[in-house]
Amino acid sequence: MNQATSVFINYSSAVMLGLTALFLINRAIPQIQDLINGGKSRVKPYSSVPSNATTTSRPVATKQPRTFEPPIIHPVENDFDLTEVEPYPFRPFKNKKYNMTMATRRLDPEEFFVLERTYLNRINLKKKILKERPQNHMICHESAIPALREIYDTTFDFLLKRFPMYFETIDDGKTFHNKITGDWFPMDNTKLSVDELLVNVSLNVEEDFLFMLKNSDDPDFSHEYMLRGTVTCFPGGFDPVAKANLPLTKIHGPVPHYKTKLQTSMNKFFTRLQPYEYIVRNNWSIQPHTKLSALSGNHASKDDKEEDIVPLNVNELDFNKVFLRVEKQCFTRLPKTGAIFMLIRTYTTPLSKIRAEGRGNDLCGAIDGLDQELGVYKRRAYWGNAAKSYLKYETDGLTSEVSQEEFWFEN
């Protein structure tokens, strides 16, 4: 073998080794990207099996239901003072066309119930509502009593763990003491009436609560959850008791596009929700009045026509008393009874504050982003032009001042 031949063979071997190395590196790139991106590379690994082929060489993966562990609820910091905690500034509106979706997201279990400076004011208002007109705000179906008892224990246990400076047990653990209101409640709920269970839970949390079971009496809705109980002291324009013992589809009957855009996803959501899984979502509306507890008036009825609505006069409005109303809706499944436990916490922010935050144009875009049917349902023709005129600084209404005092809502 002469020198030239030897050089050629060595060169050829080096080339082949190099090409082989490049091929192997190319094959490894997707896996390397997966490692870097936490297993989320968009590059599909090479496979010798065509995408439309079937094979019995390996078992088909089956999707197992997710399970969640009971959460550990830690106490808040020792210096926690609810009177210093401002209501969370939820601003779920977007300056674009409204897209009707569930828009759910994960919730920290420790944020299921919260304490803010509005607590005592809202509890006192609840006491008044439940004393004067309980028939409009609370109800429980016989089949849901075990779930209600589980809610009672779940709520009191959470408050004791999360806010020990405000809630305690006395009498060797037999009595629950709310140090904010000064009220006492029995820890053992087995001898309490349904009304006592409902009231006792409600008067310790600012949130309204609902509970649902999949136990329909109507075979056409056997696949849907039924609203089997609630204490809703702060409805946003509906009668809570009239919604009781109805399936989800009938509860949302007046809501435009529900059947086409939300019915399927909502039914799947409630069916798949697991014990100890916590989910939250928000919705928003505008209310040009000062009633936190509104049994009617915030939504159009089926007989209302947009052309018959007389718009508000912007120059006659104090926009410290026209509100962005946002609901924080929280969901979990109770581990013992399997009932869906839902909380609704209502936040009301004067439009004067929204404008002062510089969010006026965004809210105007969200108001315009409602389609015709949703606009009618939310009564946009009544308050829409006045609200937008104020938010765009075209007018100050009755005053340009932003109220600094807490507004005490009428019942």
Secondary structure, 3 states (H helix, E strand, C coil): CCHHHHHHHHHHHHHHHHHHHHHHHHHHHHHHHHHHCCCCCCCCCCCCCCCCCCCCCCCCCCCCCCCCCCCCCCCCCCCCCHHHCCCCCCCCCCCCCCCCCCCCEECCHHHCCCCCCCHHHHHHHHHHHHHHCHHHCEEECHHHHHHHHHHHHHHHHHHHHHCCCCEEEECCCCEEEECCCCEEEECCCCCCCHHHHHHHHHCCCCCEEEEEECCCCCHHHCCCCEEEEEECCCCECCCHHHHCCCEHHHHCCCCCCHHHHHHHHHHHHHHHCCECCCEEEEEEEEECCCECCECCCCCCCCCCCHHHCCCCCHHHCCCCCCEEEEEEEEEEECCCCCCEEEEEEEEEEEHHHHHHCCCHHHHHHHHHHCCHHHHHHCCHHHHHHHHHHHHCCCCCCCCCCCCCCCCCCEC
